Amino acid sequence: MQQQMESRDEETLELKETYSSLQQEVDIKTKKLKKLFAKLQAVKAEIHDIQEAHINERQELEQTQNELTRDLKLKHLIIENFIPLEEKNKIVHRAYFDEEDEYWKTKPITRLEDDQQMMTRPLSAVGYRRPLSHHARKSMMMRPDMRYKAENIMVLDMDLPARTTKEYQEPVIAPKVAAALESALRDEDEIQVDASGFHSSLGSTPPTSGSLKKPKSGRPRSVKKSSTPTSPFSPSSPGSQLYPQSRGLVPK
């Protein structure tokens, strides 16, 4: 607008100008021509600078486009080979373009207006606040390392209460009483009796009737003495005192 106003002012001045001679008119128009030529050169230089800037910007845009195309192809390959089709469709349905921010965004998972439930908790997070892998849970059980722990990083010992009991102390006993108790509780040695000589003496010389002793009255007699000398249970036999005759049985 300013250039147009200046050109109009110059045209009005030219119309109002009057030349006294032809030489004066030539000089004035020559100055105007030089001035216009200088403007032309300035405009050409400006056009050249704008063209160079445009070329540089176009090259940068082409380079950016090539990089984005390469990244897009790589991501497409990753999606096709490593992401299930169901998960891909879920993300595609959730994505939308925000015109105000000019940025792609994803819708929240809780879509209450569609009467859909929230995503289920992964099976690997049963009993934990965060999902854990099998290797992390195994490492937590094998060694107390805080690298794989999502909670309870520090395990402190329990604060035990003060002790209310005392150690047992044996009562003080006099030395004489202790010696008497020790001698009373001491185990006695076993006594072994050799009866081989007793059996040999019984077999070689039978004892007489005077040497045999009657049993004490503490044990009741079971059989009366037999008068027949031939009876094996006669008083003359050595076993009559040791083995009394049984009742109710007939001797052979």
Secondary structure in CASP SS format (residue, H / E / C, confidence):
PFRMAT SS
TARGET T0000
AUTHOR 0000-0000-0000
METHOD secondary structure of the structure
MODEL  1
M C 1.00
Q H 1.00
Q H 1.00
Q H 1.00
M H 1.00
E H 1.00
S H 1.00
R H 1.00
D H 1.00
E H 1.00
E H 1.00
T H 1.00
L H 1.00
E H 1.00
L H 1.00
K H 1.00
E C 1.00
T C 1.00
Y C 1.00
S C 1.00
S C 1.00
L H 1.00
Q H 1.00
Q H 1.00
E H 1.00
V H 1.00
D H 1.00
I H 1.00
K H 1.00
T H 1.00
K H 1.00
K H 1.00
L H 1.00
K H 1.00
K H 1.00
L H 1.00
F H 1.00
A H 1.00
K H 1.00
L H 1.00
Q H 1.00
A H 1.00
V H 1.00
K H 1.00
A H 1.00
E H 1.00
I H 1.00
H H 1.00
D H 1.00
I H 1.00
Q H 1.00
E H 1.00
A H 1.00
H H 1.00
I H 1.00
N H 1.00
E H 1.00
R H 1.00
Q H 1.00
E H 1.00
L H 1.00
E H 1.00
Q H 1.00
T H 1.00
Q H 1.00
N H 1.00
E H 1.00
L H 1.00
T H 1.00
R H 1.00
D H 1.00
L H 1.00
K H 1.00
L H 1.00
K H 1.00
H H 1.00
L H 1.00
I H 1.00
I H 1.00
E H 1.00
N H 1.00
F H 1.00
I C 1.00
P C 1.00
L H 1.00
E H 1.00
E H 1.00
K H 1.00
N H 1.00
K H 1.00
I H 1.00
V H 1.00
H H 1.00
R H 1.00
A E 1.00
Y E 1.00
F E 1.00
D E 1.00
E C 1.00
E C 1.00
D C 1.00
E C 1.00
Y E 1.00
W E 1.00
K E 1.00
T E 1.00
K C 1.00
P C 1.00
I C 1.00
T C 1.00
R C 1.00
L H 1.00
E H 1.00
D H 1.00
D C 1.00
Q C 1.00
Q C 1.00
M C 1.00
M C 1.00
T C 1.00
R C 1.00
P C 1.00
L H 1.00
S H 1.00
A H 1.00
V C 1.00
G C 1.00
Y C 1.00
R C 1.00
R C 1.00
P C 1.00
L C 1.00
S C 1.00
H H 1.00
H H 1.00
A H 1.00
R H 1.00
K H 1.00
S H 1.00
M H 1.00
M H 1.00
M H 1.00
R C 1.00
P C 1.00
D C 1.00
M C 1.00
R C 1.00
Y C 1.00
K C 1.00
A C 1.00
E C 1.00
N C 1.00
I C 1.00
M C 1.00
V C 1.00
L C 1.00
D C 1.00
M C 1.00
D C 1.00
L C 1.00
P C 1.00
A C 1.00
R C 1.00
T C 1.00
T C 1.00
K C 1.00
E C 1.00
Y C 1.00
Q C 1.00
E C 1.00
P C 1.00
V C 1.00
I C 1.00
A C 1.00
P H 1.00
K H 1.00
V H 1.00
A H 1.00
A H 1.00
A H 1.00
L H 1.00
E H 1.00
S H 1.00
A H 1.00
L H 1.00
R C 1.00
D C 1.00
E C 1.00
D C 1.00
E C 1.00
I C 1.00
Q C 1.00
V C 1.00
D C 1.00
A C 1.00
S H 1.00
G H 1.00
F H 1.00
H H 1.00
S H 1.00
S H 1.00
L H 1.00
G H 1.00
S H 1.00
T C 1.00
P C 1.00
P C 1.00
T C 1.00
S C 1.00
G C 1.00
S C 1.00
L C 1.00
K C 1.00
K C 1.00
P C 1.00
K C 1.00
S C 1.00
G C 1.00
R C 1.00
P C 1.00
R C 1.00
S C 1.00
V C 1.00
K C 1.00
K C 1.00
S C 1.00
S C 1.00
T C 1.00
P C 1.00
T C 1.00
S C 1.00
P C 1.00
F C 1.00
S C 1.00
P C 1.00
S C 1.00
S C 1.00
P C 1.00
G C 1.00
S C 1.00
Q C 1.00
L C 1.00
Y C 1.00
P C 1.00
Q C 1.00
S C 1.00
R C 1.00
G C 1.00
L C 1.00
V C 1.00
P C 1.00
K C 1.00
END
